[in-house]
Amino acid sequence: MLNVRVVKVELSSGETEILLTNVNAEELSYEACKPLYFKRWGIETRFDDLKHKFEIENFSGQKPQIIEQDFYATVLLSNMASVMEQEAEEQMKESKRTEQLKYEEYRINKNILVGKLRNRLIEMVLEEDDARRDVLHERFLEELQRNIVPVVKDRTLKRTKQTKANKFTKTKRRGL
């Protein structure tokens, strides 16, 4: 039998968030639940990226081997996108190109990153000349740094619930 603890936390928007945990009250106090839950936000947004930006649930075939290939290719693409995003953001911070802009902090636009990486990654991987590959990589990082979005602290958005059970039809899958 699994004991589950229900913790109700009020958000800054006034909404009540209901959290379920198997950690008892002696190990984790009520006051510690809310900040601990919000530390999971990075993981939650990563799953959101995989589902909606990379369409990890959208397969190009029905056979198990094709589904596995699509899954692993999507995870690889996602990991490569994360590496490229980190590199571009580090370069952007070092160059201090955002200091004159309105907001304090900026990030690479992930939608642009995913869209452009699909084509550019193949081009970089297939390039045999190391010097040319490095040039393609640097150009890609520079392009990413031109497509940035501000990080607005303490911003809250109203959640919209999606009701459609199967978002992807068998004919929707785009090629990488």
MODELLER restraints for C-alpha pairs under 7 A, 6 or more apart:
rsr = mdl.restraints
at = mdl.atoms
rsr.add(forms.Gaussian(group=physical.xy_distance, feature=features.Distance(at['CA:3:A'], at['CA:22:A']), mean=6.12, stdev=0.5))
rsr.add(forms.Gaussian(group=physical.xy_distance, feature=features.Distance(at['CA:4:A'], at['CA:20:A']), mean=6.48, stdev=0.5))
rsr.add(forms.Gaussian(group=physical.xy_distance, feature=features.Distance(at['CA:4:A'], at['CA:21:A']), mean=5.67, stdev=0.5))
rsr.add(forms.Gaussian(group=physical.xy_distance, feature=features.Distance(at['CA:4:A'], at['CA:22:A']), mean=4.79, stdev=0.5))
rsr.add(forms.Gaussian(group=physical.xy_distance, feature=features.Distance(at['CA:5:A'], at['CA:20:A']), mean=5.68, stdev=0.5))
rsr.add(forms.Gaussian(group=physical.xy_distance, feature=features.Distance(at['CA:5:A'], at['CA:21:A']), mean=5.22, stdev=0.5))
rsr.add(forms.Gaussian(group=physical.xy_distance, feature=features.Distance(at['CA:5:A'], at['CA:22:A']), mean=5.91, stdev=0.5))
rsr.add(forms.Gaussian(group=physical.xy_distance, feature=features.Distance(at['CA:5:A'], at['CA:24:A']), mean=6.77, stdev=0.5))
rsr.add(forms.Gaussian(group=physical.xy_distance, feature=features.Distance(at['CA:6:A'], at['CA:18:A']), mean=6.82, stdev=0.5))
rsr.add(forms.Gaussian(group=physical.xy_distance, feature=features.Distance(at['CA:6:A'], at['CA:19:A']), mean=5.78, stdev=0.5))
rsr.add(forms.Gaussian(group=physical.xy_distance, feature=features.Distance(at['CA:6:A'], at['CA:20:A']), mean=4.81, stdev=0.5))
rsr.add(forms.Gaussian(group=physical.xy_distance, feature=features.Distance(at['CA:6:A'], at['CA:21:A']), mean=6.65, stdev=0.5))
rsr.add(forms.Gaussian(group=physical.xy_distance, feature=features.Distance(at['CA:7:A'], at['CA:18:A']), mean=5.82, stdev=0.5))
rsr.add(forms.Gaussian(group=physical.xy_distance, feature=features.Distance(at['CA:7:A'], at['CA:19:A']), mean=5.06, stdev=0.5))
rsr.add(forms.Gaussian(group=physical.xy_distance, feature=features.Distance(at['CA:7:A'], at['CA:20:A']), mean=6.35, stdev=0.5))
rsr.add(forms.Gaussian(group=physical.xy_distance, feature=features.Distance(at['CA:8:A'], at['CA:16:A']), mean=6.40, stdev=0.5))
rsr.add(forms.Gaussian(group=physical.xy_distance, feature=features.Distance(at['CA:8:A'], at['CA:17:A']), mean=5.74, stdev=0.5))
rsr.add(forms.Gaussian(group=physical.xy_distance, feature=features.Distance(at['CA:8:A'], at['CA:18:A']), mean=4.62, stdev=0.5))
rsr.add(forms.Gaussian(group=physical.xy_distance, feature=features.Distance(at['CA:8:A'], at['CA:19:A']), mean=6.23, stdev=0.5))
rsr.add(forms.Gaussian(group=physical.xy_distance, feature=features.Distance(at['CA:9:A'], at['CA:16:A']), mean=5.62, stdev=0.5))
rsr.add(forms.Gaussian(group=physical.xy_distance, feature=features.Distance(at['CA:9:A'], at['CA:17:A']), mean=5.12, stdev=0.5))
rsr.add(forms.Gaussian(group=physical.xy_distance, feature=features.Distance(at['CA:9:A'], at['CA:18:A']), mean=6.35, stdev=0.5))
rsr.add(forms.Gaussian(group=physical.xy_distance, feature=features.Distance(at['CA:9:A'], at['CA:34:A']), mean=6.52, stdev=0.5))
rsr.add(forms.Gaussian(group=physical.xy_distance, feature=features.Distance(at['CA:10:A'], at['CA:16:A']), mean=4.47, stdev=0.5))
rsr.add(forms.Gaussian(group=physical.xy_distance, feature=features.Distance(at['CA:10:A'], at['CA:17:A']), mean=6.06, stdev=0.5))
rsr.add(forms.Gaussian(group=physical.xy_distance, feature=features.Distance(at['CA:11:A'], at['CA:17:A']), mean=6.79, stdev=0.5))
rsr.add(forms.Gaussian(group=physical.xy_distance, feature=features.Distance(at['CA:50:A'], at['CA:56:A']), mean=5.65, stdev=0.5))
rsr.add(forms.Gaussian(group=physical.xy_distance, feature=features.Distance(at['CA:51:A'], at['CA:57:A']), mean=6.44, stdev=0.5))
rsr.add(forms.Gaussian(group=physical.xy_distance, feature=features.Distance(at['CA:53:A'], at['CA:111:A']), mean=6.87, stdev=0.5))
rsr.add(forms.Gaussian(group=physical.xy_distance, feature=features.Distance(at['CA:54:A'], at['CA:74:A']), mean=6.55, stdev=0.5))
rsr.add(forms.Gaussian(group=physical.xy_distance, feature=features.Distance(at['CA:56:A'], at['CA:71:A']), mean=6.20, stdev=0.5))
rsr.add(forms.Gaussian(group=physical.xy_distance, feature=features.Distance(at['CA:56:A'], at['CA:74:A']), mean=6.08, stdev=0.5))
rsr.add(forms.Gaussian(group=physical.xy_distance, feature=features.Distance(at['CA:58:A'], at['CA:168:A']), mean=5.83, stdev=0.5))
rsr.add(forms.Gaussian(group=physical.xy_distance, feature=features.Distance(at['CA:58:A'], at['CA:173:A']), mean=6.05, stdev=0.5))
rsr.add(forms.Gaussian(group=physical.xy_distance, feature=features.Distance(at['CA:59:A'], at['CA:67:A']), mean=5.84, stdev=0.5))
rsr.add(forms.Gaussian(group=physical.xy_distance, feature=features.Distance(at['CA:59:A'], at['CA:70:A']), mean=6.08, stdev=0.5))
rsr.add(forms.Gaussian(group=physical.xy_distance, feature=features.Distance(at['CA:59:A'], at['CA:173:A']), mean=6.23, stdev=0.5))
rsr.add(forms.Gaussian(group=physical.xy_distance, feature=features.Distance(at['CA:60:A'], at['CA:170:A']), mean=6.83, stdev=0.5))
rsr.add(forms.Gaussian(group=physical.xy_distance, feature=features.Distance(at['CA:60:A'], at['CA:173:A']), mean=5.49, stdev=0.5))
rsr.add(forms.Gaussian(group=physical.xy_distance, feature=features.Distance(at['CA:61:A'], at['CA:67:A']), mean=6.43, stdev=0.5))
rsr.add(forms.Gaussian(group=physical.xy_distance, feature=features.Distance(at['CA:81:A'], at['CA:113:A']), mean=6.96, stdev=0.5))
rsr.add(forms.Gaussian(group=physical.xy_distance, feature=features.Distance(at['CA:81:A'], at['CA:114:A']), mean=6.74, stdev=0.5))
rsr.add(forms.Gaussian(group=physical.xy_distance, feature=features.Distance(at['CA:85:A'], at['CA:108:A']), mean=6.44, stdev=0.5))
rsr.add(forms.Gaussian(group=physical.xy_distance, feature=features.Distance(at['CA:88:A'], at['CA:141:A']), mean=5.18, stdev=0.5))
rsr.add(forms.Gaussian(group=physical.xy_distance, feature=features.Distance(at['CA:88:A'], at['CA:144:A']), mean=6.59, stdev=0.5))
rsr.add(forms.Gaussian(group=physical.xy_distance, feature=features.Distance(at['CA:88:A'], at['CA:145:A']), mean=6.17, stdev=0.5))
rsr.add(forms.Gaussian(group=physical.xy_distance, feature=features.Distance(at['CA:89:A'], at['CA:107:A']), mean=6.59, stdev=0.5))
rsr.add(forms.Gaussian(group=physical.xy_distance, feature=features.Distance(at['CA:89:A'], at['CA:108:A']), mean=6.62, stdev=0.5))
rsr.add(forms.Gaussian(group=physical.xy_distance, feature=features.Distance(at['CA:92:A'], at['CA:145:A']), mean=6.44, stdev=0.5))
rsr.add(forms.Gaussian(group=physical.xy_distance, feature=features.Distance(at['CA:103:A'], at['CA:150:A']), mean=6.20, stdev=0.5))
rsr.add(forms.Gaussian(group=physical.xy_distance, feature=features.Distance(at['CA:105:A'], at['CA:150:A']), mean=5.97, stdev=0.5))
rsr.add(forms.Gaussian(group=physical.xy_distance, feature=features.Distance(at['CA:105:A'], at['CA:151:A']), mean=5.45, stdev=0.5))
rsr.add(forms.Gaussian(group=physical.xy_distance, feature=features.Distance(at['CA:106:A'], at['CA:148:A']), mean=6.25, stdev=0.5))
rsr.add(forms.Gaussian(group=physical.xy_distance, feature=features.Distance(at['CA:106:A'], at['CA:149:A']), mean=5.54, stdev=0.5))
rsr.add(forms.Gaussian(group=physical.xy_distance, feature=features.Distance(at['CA:106:A'], at['CA:150:A']), mean=4.30, stdev=0.5))
rsr.add(forms.Gaussian(group=physical.xy_distance, feature=features.Distance(at['CA:106:A'], at['CA:151:A']), mean=5.32, stdev=0.5))
rsr.add(forms.Gaussian(group=physical.xy_distance, feature=features.Distance(at['CA:107:A'], at['CA:148:A']), mean=5.45, stdev=0.5))
rsr.add(forms.Gaussian(group=physical.xy_distance, feature=features.Distance(at['CA:107:A'], at['CA:149:A']), mean=5.48, stdev=0.5))
rsr.add(forms.Gaussian(group=physical.xy_distance, feature=features.Distance(at['CA:107:A'], at['CA:150:A']), mean=6.27, stdev=0.5))
rsr.add(forms.Gaussian(group=physical.xy_distance, feature=features.Distance(at['CA:107:A'], at['CA:151:A']), mean=6.63, stdev=0.5))
rsr.add(forms.Gaussian(group=physical.xy_distance, feature=features.Distance(at['CA:108:A'], at['CA:144:A']), mean=6.33, stdev=0.5))
rsr.add(forms.Gaussian(group=physical.xy_distance, feature=features.Distance(at['CA:108:A'], at['CA:145:A']), mean=6.40, stdev=0.5))
rsr.add(forms.Gaussian(group=physical.xy_distance, feature=features.Distance(at['CA:108:A'], at['CA:147:A']), mean=6.19, stdev=0.5))
rsr.add(forms.Gaussian(group=physical.xy_distance, feature=features.Distance(at['CA:108:A'], at['CA:148:A']), mean=4.49, stdev=0.5))
rsr.add(forms.Gaussian(group=physical.xy_distance, feature=features.Distance(at['CA:108:A'], at['CA:149:A']), mean=6.27, stdev=0.5))
rsr.add(forms.Gaussian(group=physical.xy_distance, feature=features.Distance(at['CA:109:A'], at['CA:147:A']), mean=5.71, stdev=0.5))
rsr.add(forms.Gaussian(group=physical.xy_distance, feature=features.Distance(at['CA:109:A'], at['CA:148:A']), mean=4.96, stdev=0.5))
rsr.add(forms.Gaussian(group=physical.xy_distance, feature=features.Distance(at['CA:109:A'], at['CA:149:A']), mean=5.68, stdev=0.5))
rsr.add(forms.Gaussian(group=physical.xy_distance, feature=features.Distance(at['CA:113:A'], at['CA:144:A']), mean=6.52, stdev=0.5))
rsr.add(forms.Gaussian(group=physical.xy_distance, feature=features.Distance(at['CA:118:A'], at['CA:176:A']), mean=5.51, stdev=0.5))
rsr.add(forms.Gaussian(group=physical.xy_distance, feature=features.Distance(at['CA:124:A'], at['CA:133:A']), mean=5.51, stdev=0.5))
rsr.add(forms.Gaussian(group=physical.xy_distance, feature=features.Distance(at['CA:124:A'], at['CA:136:A']), mean=6.48, stdev=0.5))
rsr.add(forms.Gaussian(group=physical.xy_distance, feature=features.Distance(at['CA:127:A'], at['CA:133:A']), mean=5.80, stdev=0.5))
